[in-house]
C-alpha cells in the first residue's frame, strides 16, 4: 500500500475520534503520534495514521489492550514514550 501523507483533515478526524470516546485532553504531538488524555480516567492514548486505510493506537495500560473485544493487530514498531501496548486498526472508529 502507498504511504498516506497525514493532512490537517486526518488530525481533525483523529481528534474527533478521541473526543467522541472520552479523551478530551490533547497533548503536543510526539512525531507522528497525537497523544490524548481524559479528564475522567488515567488511561492515555496516542493515535496516528499508518499506511493505506490503517490507523495506530498506543495505550498507556496493557490490560486495556487485552480487554478490547477486537484488538486489531499488534504494533511492532516503536511506540511513543509512555505507551505499553499498541495496535494497528482498520478504521478510526
Beta strands, then each sheet from edge to edge (+ up, - down):
strand 1: 25-26
strand 2: 34-37
strand 3: 45-49
strand 4: 55-59
strand 5: 73-74
strand 6: 85-89
sheet 1: 1+ 2- 3+ 4- 6+ 5-
end
